[in-house]
């Protein structure tokens, strides 16, 4: 999609040292070039990155591990949405008959052949309460009372998100196997840890990894950190990060939610800490503008997520997400709302022309950002 990937977590500009192995080679064909072929090994197998020796541009990233599919059982995206029932409760992680219709049997794609745990090309569970889910037949079918269920749910959600990103034409947006830590944190919170490139999902209230919108929100932070290392170093940059995470949760839910209150974020997780009758941690349709800024990144993130949601509605899911992801390569760790919005308009212009750029600009104008 782009002439050359920008530097970031997925875009090294020179071969690294340490456990990685680099060799100088010639890439043949009509675009022949002198390149570094960098092989790096992680728990998910060996990845080969081909880097242009002159420009530092990443020419190719390929996971060399042999992959296989497994079978799992998940909530997609969560029981409240699937059952269209706002009265559901956690009840201490119990299995409940009312939740049975919310389970879906799914294929678990891109598992690393020869591994018995949930390790794959796009996601890997590295630590979990009670130990890692293990199956020699790659069959991971559990119910929610079994802590292994959350491991499957998180693996499935992250793998699906990366597969969707790649379907849009991106090969360098958090393209490695994302490390996941499941149910080891007792607080009612989940978080992305940039230094370790790890997402931790907590167990307070509803176990967070039971709700794919929590899984996808946190993966949103990993996406941005891959595109702009250290992103979110100012209040407004942090707010765009939280807003993008909420938006990413909602847009990933679009194909499966069938229109059920799509702007409501984390409908299942929030049943433990909201009074209802509708349960949402936040929303992407609050109508907030910059006049509502209060200095708290999650609150102010609703301004940004509302703009992105308006862009989605105006352009359609895939087109909007190409623009939004492309724009984030040009963000900076401390950018303001206005700077991030201006770069998003520029990305729309570059990808689709003046008409699309005007539509995107209008969405930010309605939020008072431009």
Kinemage of the C-alpha trace (Angstrom):
@kinemage 1
@onewidth
@group {chain A} dominant
@subgroup {mainchain}
@vectorlist {calphas} color= white
{ca unk a 1} P 0.000 0.000 0.000
{ca unk a 2} L 2.859 2.373 0.881
{ca unk a 3} L 6.105 2.898 -0.974
{ca unk a 4} L 8.188 2.041 2.090
{ca unk a 5} L 7.177 1.135 5.633
{ca unk a 6} L 7.987 3.715 8.304
{ca unk a 7} L 10.414 2.808 11.061
{ca unk a 8} L 8.802 1.354 14.167
{ca unk a 9} L 8.517 -1.845 16.132
{ca unk a 10} L 7.923 -3.797 12.923
{ca unk a 11} L 10.267 -1.811 10.715
{ca unk a 12} L 13.952 -2.052 11.637
{ca unk a 13} L 16.168 0.186 9.525
{ca unk a 14} L 19.292 -1.917 10.017
{ca unk a 15} L 19.958 -5.461 11.095
{ca unk a 16} L 20.161 -5.848 14.883
{ca unk a 17} L 22.575 -7.792 16.951
{ca unk a 18} L 21.938 -10.276 19.742
{ca unk a 19} L 19.898 -13.393 18.964
{ca unk a 20} L 19.038 -12.153 15.467
{ca unk a 21} L 21.116 -13.363 12.514
{ca unk a 22} L 21.753 -11.088 9.541
{ca unk a 23} L 23.212 -11.916 6.146
{ca unk a 24} L 23.779 -9.703 3.137
{ca unk a 25} L 21.992 -10.885 -0.004
{ca unk a 26} L 20.696 -9.781 -3.372
{ca unk a 27} L 16.938 -9.593 -3.917
{ca unk a 28} L 16.304 -10.554 -7.534
{ca unk a 29} L 13.591 -9.588 -9.995
{ca unk a 30} L 12.657 -6.272 -11.616
{ca unk a 31} L 13.184 -4.430 -8.295
{ca unk a 32} L 16.568 -6.038 -7.579
{ca unk a 33} L 18.369 -4.620 -4.575
{ca unk a 34} L 21.088 -5.346 -2.045
{ca unk a 35} L 19.312 -6.376 1.161
{ca unk a 36} L 19.910 -7.628 4.653
{ca unk a 37} L 18.074 -10.879 5.443
{ca unk a 38} L 17.476 -10.851 9.205
{ca unk a 39} L 16.320 -14.063 10.913
{ca unk a 40} L 14.969 -13.680 14.459
{ca unk a 41} L 13.639 -16.462 16.658
{ca unk a 42} L 10.859 -16.125 19.250
{ca unk a 43} L 8.475 -18.514 20.950
{ca unk a 44} L 6.327 -18.388 17.829
{ca unk a 45} L 9.118 -19.575 15.550
{ca unk a 46} L 11.560 -17.872 13.205
{ca unk a 47} L 10.720 -14.693 11.299
{ca unk a 48} L 12.691 -13.478 8.297
{ca unk a 49} L 12.789 -9.723 7.667
{ca unk a 50} L 14.264 -8.457 4.395
{ca unk a 51} L 15.635 -4.909 4.761
{ca unk a 52} L 16.855 -2.738 1.888
{ca unk a 53} L 20.553 -2.207 2.624
{ca unk a 54} L 20.551 1.285 1.108
{ca unk a 55} L 17.289 2.836 2.327
{ca unk a 56} L 16.524 0.777 5.423
{ca unk a 57} L 13.016 0.074 4.128
{ca unk a 58} L 11.476 -3.265 5.070
{ca unk a 59} L 10.880 -5.203 1.849
{ca unk a 60} L 9.314 -8.315 3.355
{ca unk a 61} L 8.417 -9.886 6.706
{ca unk a 62} L 7.688 -13.608 6.707
{ca unk a 63} L 7.082 -16.077 9.515
{ca unk a 64} L 8.974 -19.242 8.567
{ca unk a 65} L 7.296 -21.511 11.110
{ca unk a 66} L 4.935 -24.166 9.822
{ca unk a 67} L 1.404 -23.400 10.965
{ca unk a 68} L -1.672 -25.508 11.624
{ca unk a 69} L -5.281 -24.894 12.621
{ca unk a 70} L -6.927 -25.995 15.837
{ca unk a 71} L -10.407 -25.876 17.313
{ca unk a 72} L -11.627 -23.663 20.116
{ca unk a 73} L -14.708 -22.262 21.792
{ca unk a 74} L -15.153 -18.515 22.287
{ca unk a 75} L -17.491 -15.613 22.911
{ca unk a 76} L -17.550 -13.466 19.749
{ca unk a 77} L -17.641 -10.653 20.611
{ca unk a 78} L -19.346 -11.201 23.991
{ca unk a 79} L -22.539 -12.696 25.476
{ca unk a 80} L -24.415 -9.399 25.837
{ca unk a 81} L -24.084 -8.667 22.127
{ca unk a 82} L -24.581 -12.225 20.891
{ca unk a 83} L -27.700 -12.798 23.019
{ca unk a 84} L -28.869 -9.154 22.891
{ca unk a 85} L -29.413 -9.378 26.624
{ca unk a 86} L -28.394 -6.510 28.920
{ca unk a 87} L -29.485 -8.409 32.051
{ca unk a 88} L -26.644 -10.938 32.046
{ca unk a 89} L -24.366 -11.047 35.111
{ca unk a 90} L -20.956 -12.562 35.840
{ca unk a 91} L -22.046 -14.441 38.991
{ca unk a 92} L -18.513 -15.210 40.087
{ca unk a 93} L -17.298 -16.749 36.828
{ca unk a 94} L -19.964 -19.467 36.999
{ca unk a 95} L -21.103 -21.492 34.042
{ca unk a 96} L -24.722 -20.515 33.413
{ca unk a 97} L -27.330 -22.102 31.178
{ca unk a 98} L -28.367 -18.676 29.912
{ca unk a 99} L -24.868 -18.199 28.464
{ca unk a 100} L -24.720 -21.505 26.583
{ca unk a 101} L -26.097 -20.087 23.300
{ca unk a 102} L -23.381 -17.409 23.345
{ca unk a 103} L -20.543 -19.897 22.797
{ca unk a 104} L -19.159 -20.358 19.283
{ca unk a 105} L -17.004 -23.173 18.022
{ca unk a 106} L -14.262 -21.660 15.881
{ca unk a 107} L -11.106 -22.571 14.024
{ca unk a 108} L -7.948 -21.360 15.717
{ca unk a 109} L -5.771 -20.348 12.801
{ca unk a 110} L -2.006 -20.152 12.420
{ca unk a 111} L -1.032 -22.220 15.455
{ca unk a 112} L 2.626 -23.196 15.305
{ca unk a 113} L 2.961 -26.825 14.245
{ca unk a 114} L 4.570 -28.991 16.888
{ca unk a 115} L 3.473 -26.756 19.765
{ca unk a 116} L 0.815 -27.950 22.220
{ca unk a 117} L 0.002 -24.525 23.655
{ca unk a 118} L -1.644 -21.461 22.124
{ca unk a 119} L 1.349 -20.157 20.208
{ca unk a 120} L 0.885 -18.903 16.690
{ca unk a 121} L 2.020 -16.532 13.978
{ca unk a 122} L 0.014 -13.554 15.272
{ca unk a 123} L -0.543 -14.315 18.972
{ca unk a 124} L 0.966 -16.379 21.774
{ca unk a 125} L -0.190 -16.968 25.341
{ca unk a 126} L 3.013 -16.801 27.377
{ca unk a 127} L 1.664 -16.920 30.928
{ca unk a 128} L -1.715 -17.727 32.458
{ca unk a 129} L -3.404 -18.459 35.767
{ca unk a 130} L -3.339 -22.200 36.370
{ca unk a 131} L -0.815 -22.797 33.593
{ca unk a 132} L -0.977 -22.741 29.820
{ca unk a 133} L -3.793 -24.518 27.959
{ca unk a 134} L -2.233 -27.618 26.397
{ca unk a 135} L -3.572 -29.987 23.754
{ca unk a 136} L -1.637 -32.459 21.570
{ca unk a 137} L -4.606 -32.457 19.141
{ca unk a 138} L -4.936 -28.641 19.080
{ca unk a 139} L -8.446 -28.889 20.573
{ca unk a 140} L -9.105 -26.091 23.062
{ca unk a 141} L -12.792 -26.268 23.968
{ca unk a 142} L -13.657 -24.976 27.435
{ca unk a 143} L -16.421 -23.046 29.197
{ca unk a 144} L -15.907 -19.789 31.079
{ca unk a 145} L -15.547 -21.331 34.543
{ca unk a 146} L -12.367 -22.974 33.264
{ca unk a 147} L -9.619 -20.329 33.206
{ca unk a 148} L -8.278 -21.812 29.986
{ca unk a 149} L -11.336 -20.407 28.211
{ca unk a 150} L -9.916 -16.874 28.438
{ca unk a 151} L -6.661 -18.029 26.866
{ca unk a 152} L -8.552 -19.314 23.846
{ca unk a 153} L -10.713 -16.195 23.631
{ca unk a 154} L -7.721 -13.856 23.705
{ca unk a 155} L -5.721 -15.896 21.184
{ca unk a 156} L -8.681 -16.000 18.815
{ca unk a 157} L -9.378 -12.268 19.128
{ca unk a 158} L -5.815 -11.097 18.553
{ca unk a 159} L -5.283 -13.509 15.659
{ca unk a 160} L -8.509 -12.283 14.039
{ca unk a 161} L -7.485 -8.638 14.447
{ca unk a 162} L -4.087 -9.151 12.806
{ca unk a 163} L -5.655 -11.193 10.007
{ca unk a 164} L -8.077 -8.321 9.363
{ca unk a 165} L -5.247 -5.767 9.320
{ca unk a 166} L -3.428 -7.857 6.731
{ca unk a 167} L -6.598 -8.139 4.639
{ca unk a 168} L -6.491 -4.344 4.356
{ca unk a 169} L -3.045 -4.537 2.758
{ca unk a 170} L -0.788 -3.872 5.765
{ca unk a 171} L 2.071 -6.256 6.506
{ca unk a 172} L 3.945 -4.078 9.014
{ca unk a 173} L 1.365 -3.159 11.670
{ca unk a 174} L 2.265 -5.136 14.808
{ca unk a 175} L 3.049 -8.025 12.520
{ca unk a 176} L 4.848 -10.202 15.068
{ca unk a 177} L 3.283 -12.723 17.434
{ca unk a 178} L 1.692 -10.669 20.214
{ca unk a 179} L 2.509 -11.899 23.734
{ca unk a 180} L -0.535 -12.373 25.995
{ca unk a 181} L -0.733 -12.851 29.776
{ca unk a 182} L -4.107 -14.175 30.918
{ca unk a 183} L -5.867 -14.000 34.310
{ca unk a 184} L -2.715 -13.481 36.384
{ca unk a 185} L -3.718 -9.946 37.450
{ca unk a 186} L -6.520 -9.805 40.037
{ca unk a 187} L -7.533 -6.198 39.356
{ca unk a 188} L -10.465 -5.145 37.188
{ca unk a 189} L -8.185 -3.826 34.484
{ca unk a 190} L -6.138 -4.890 31.486
{ca unk a 191} L -3.103 -3.157 30.049
{ca unk a 192} L -0.474 -3.142 27.331
{ca unk a 193} L 3.132 -3.012 28.576
{ca unk a 194} L 5.328 -1.436 25.846
{ca unk a 195} L 8.797 -2.371 27.201
{ca unk a 196} L 7.853 -6.056 27.206
{ca unk a 197} L 5.403 -5.870 24.267
{ca unk a 198} L 2.913 -7.796 26.394
{ca unk a 199} L -0.827 -7.492 26.965
{ca unk a 200} L -2.118 -8.527 30.396
{ca unk a 201} L -5.816 -9.260 30.924
{ca unk a 202} L -7.208 -9.008 34.470
{ca unk a 203} L -9.852 -10.965 36.374
{ca unk a 204} L -11.752 -8.354 38.403
{ca unk a 205} L -15.501 -8.633 37.760
{ca unk a 206} L -15.979 -10.398 34.439
{ca unk a 207} L -12.622 -11.902 33.468
{ca unk a 208} L -11.515 -9.311 30.934
{ca unk a 209} L -10.427 -11.729 28.222
{ca unk a 210} L -13.989 -13.112 28.074
{ca unk a 211} L -14.987 -9.896 26.292
{ca unk a 212} L -13.336 -9.586 22.890
{ca unk a 213} L -13.921 -5.850 22.953
{ca unk a 214} L -11.486 -5.688 25.890
{ca unk a 215} L -9.079 -7.920 23.967
{ca unk a 216} L -9.300 -5.688 20.905
{ca unk a 217} L -9.044 -2.420 22.864
{ca unk a 218} L -5.746 -3.492 24.396
{ca unk a 219} L -4.507 -4.781 21.049
{ca unk a 220} L -5.206 -1.271 19.760
{ca unk a 221} L -2.498 0.027 22.084
{ca unk a 222} L -0.075 -2.587 20.758
{ca unk a 223} L -0.918 -1.523 17.201
{ca unk a 224} L -0.100 2.108 17.910
{ca unk a 225} L 3.102 1.277 19.773
{ca unk a 226} L 4.216 -0.800 16.794
{ca unk a 227} L 3.573 2.113 14.456
{ca unk a 228} L 4.954 4.838 16.745
{ca unk a 229} L 7.109 3.491 19.590
{ca unk a 230} L 6.409 5.372 22.815
{ca unk a 231} L 3.070 6.664 21.577
{ca unk a 232} L 0.876 8.483 24.085
{ca unk a 233} L 3.482 10.617 25.851
{ca unk a 234} L 1.132 13.614 26.229
{ca unk a 235} L -2.457 13.915 27.428
{ca unk a 236} L -3.967 14.367 23.986
{ca unk a 237} L -1.782 11.672 22.444
{ca unk a 238} L -2.848 9.393 25.292
{ca unk a 239} L -6.471 10.300 24.615
{ca unk a 240} L -6.141 9.472 20.921
{ca unk a 241} L -4.657 6.138 22.045
{ca unk a 242} L -7.601 5.356 24.302
{ca unk a 243} L -10.018 6.586 21.652
{ca unk a 244} L -8.425 4.443 18.978
{ca unk a 245} L -8.533 1.411 21.301
{ca unk a 246} L -12.252 1.914 21.867
{ca unk a 247} L -12.823 2.456 18.163
{ca unk a 248} L -10.797 -0.642 17.280
{ca unk a 249} L -12.942 -2.726 19.631
{ca unk a 250} L -16.085 -1.435 17.948
{ca unk a 251} L -14.895 -1.848 14.364
{ca unk a 252} L -13.737 -5.410 15.037
{ca unk a 253} L -17.237 -6.116 16.373
{ca unk a 254} L -18.954 -4.797 13.257
{ca unk a 255} L -19.116 -8.079 11.304
{ca unk a 256} L -20.517 -10.107 14.218
{ca unk a 257} L -22.623 -7.637 16.212
{ca unk a 258} L -25.292 -7.328 13.521
{ca unk a 259} L -25.905 -3.721 14.489
{ca unk a 260} L -26.645 -4.355 18.175
{ca unk a 261} L -25.678 -1.073 19.890
{ca unk a 262} L -22.334 -1.043 18.103
{ca unk a 263} L -21.029 2.202 19.673
{ca unk a 264} L -21.241 0.625 23.151
{ca unk a 265} L -17.747 -0.499 24.203
{ca unk a 266} L -17.203 -3.645 26.327
{ca unk a 267} L -20.865 -4.506 26.948
{ca unk a 268} L -20.094 -7.743 28.841
{ca unk a 269} L -17.131 -6.641 30.941
{ca unk a 270} L -18.961 -3.504 32.063
{ca unk a 271} L -21.915 -5.445 33.548
{ca unk a 272} L -19.804 -5.740 36.716
{ca unk a 273} L -19.409 -1.997 37.279
{ca unk a 274} L -22.311 -0.198 35.576
{ca unk a 275} L -25.910 0.004 36.757
{ca unk a 276} L -27.621 -0.176 33.382
{ca unk a 277} L -30.106 -0.567 31.864
{ca unk a 278} L -27.456 -0.448 29.092
{ca unk a 279} L -23.934 -1.492 30.074
{ca unk a 280} L -21.012 0.298 28.391
{ca unk a 281} L -17.572 1.227 29.654
{ca unk a 282} L -17.555 4.045 27.112
{ca unk a 283} L -19.216 4.882 23.798
{ca unk a 284} L -18.094 6.054 20.374
{ca unk a 285} L -21.222 8.151 19.754
{ca unk a 286} L -21.358 10.504 22.742
{ca unk a 287} L -21.321 13.633 20.616
{ca unk a 288} L -18.430 15.036 22.649
{ca unk a 289} L -16.312 17.848 21.216
{ca unk a 290} L -13.105 19.558 22.343
{ca unk a 291} L -15.313 21.776 24.500
{ca unk a 292} L -15.714 18.671 26.708
{ca unk a 293} L -11.980 18.130 27.299
{ca unk a 294} L -11.344 17.424 30.999
{ca unk a 295} L -7.732 16.190 30.986
{ca unk a 296} L -8.532 12.515 31.634
{ca unk a 297} L -7.357 10.349 28.737
{ca unk a 298} L -10.281 7.896 28.750
{ca unk a 299} L -12.889 10.660 28.924
{ca unk a 300} L -11.178 12.697 26.250
{ca unk a 301} L -10.670 9.580 24.157
{ca unk a 302} L -14.420 9.614 23.499
{ca unk a 303} L -13.896 12.752 21.407
{ca unk a 304} L -11.381 10.975 19.199
{ca unk a 305} L -13.313 7.695 18.976
{ca unk a 306} L -16.457 9.603 17.963
{ca unk a 307} L -14.553 11.193 15.075
{ca unk a 308} L -13.204 7.817 13.936
{ca unk a 309} L -16.664 6.255 14.206
{ca unk a 310} L -18.106 9.066 12.073
{ca unk a 311} L -15.402 8.394 9.472
{ca unk a 312} L -16.302 4.705 9.533
{ca unk a 313} L -19.977 5.428 8.974
{ca unk a 314} L -19.199 7.830 6.134
{ca unk a 315} L -16.594 5.761 4.271
{ca unk a 316} L -17.445 2.191 5.211
{ca unk a 317} L -15.460 -0.087 7.507
{ca unk a 318} L -12.546 -1.186 5.333
{ca unk a 319} L -11.905 2.124 3.612
{ca unk a 320} L -12.039 4.009 6.918
{ca unk a 321} L -9.666 1.595 8.595
{ca unk a 322} L -7.126 1.829 5.782
{ca unk a 323} L -7.096 5.588 6.227
{ca unk a 324} L -6.927 5.414 10.031
{ca unk a 325} L -4.121 2.844 10.154
{ca unk a 326} L -2.137 4.527 7.393
{ca unk a 327} L -2.372 7.879 9.173
{ca unk a 328} L -0.990 6.510 12.419
{ca unk a 329} L 2.417 5.856 10.830
{ca unk a 330} L 2.871 9.636 10.695
{ca unk a 331} L 1.799 10.301 14.299
{ca unk a 332} L 4.357 11.351 16.908
{ca unk a 333} L 4.487 10.256 20.569
{ca unk a 334} L 3.225 13.628 21.843
{ca unk a 335} L 0.959 14.809 19.036
{ca unk a 336} L -2.156 16.857 19.703
{ca unk a 337} L -5.665 16.076 18.476
{ca unk a 338} L -5.226 18.682 15.738
{ca unk a 339} L -1.901 17.276 14.562
{ca unk a 340} L -3.220 13.712 14.492
{ca unk a 341} L -6.372 14.791 12.664
{ca unk a 342} L -4.404 16.772 10.077
{ca unk a 343} L -2.238 13.735 9.366
{ca unk a 344} L -5.334 11.570 9.022
{ca unk a 345} L -6.765 13.955 6.436
{ca unk a 346} L -3.434 13.841 4.593
{ca unk a 347} L -3.513 10.046 4.576
{ca unk a 348} L -7.068 10.096 3.182
{ca unk a 349} L -5.962 12.464 0.420
{ca unk a 350} L -2.966 10.292 -0.462
{ca unk a 351} L -4.949 7.040 -0.518
{ca unk a 352} L -8.286 8.086 -1.991
{ca unk a 353} L -8.207 11.710 -3.151
{ca unk a 354} L -9.781 15.046 -2.307
{ca unk a 355} L -13.361 13.865 -1.842
{ca unk a 356} L -12.446 11.337 0.836
{ca unk a 357} L -10.117 13.829 2.504
{ca unk a 358} L -12.973 16.341 2.726
{ca unk a 359} L -15.215 13.722 4.353
{ca unk a 360} L -12.553 12.911 6.942
{ca unk a 361} L -11.898 16.587 7.629
{ca unk a 362} L -15.612 17.179 8.177
{ca unk a 363} L -15.718 14.407 10.803
{ca unk a 364} L -12.942 16.093 12.776
{ca unk a 365} L -14.565 19.486 12.310
{ca unk a 366} L -17.756 18.208 13.976
{ca unk a 367} L -15.689 17.325 17.061
{ca unk a 368} L -14.095 20.787 17.073
{ca unk a 369} L -10.682 19.281 16.347
{ca unk a 370} L -10.184 20.965 12.952
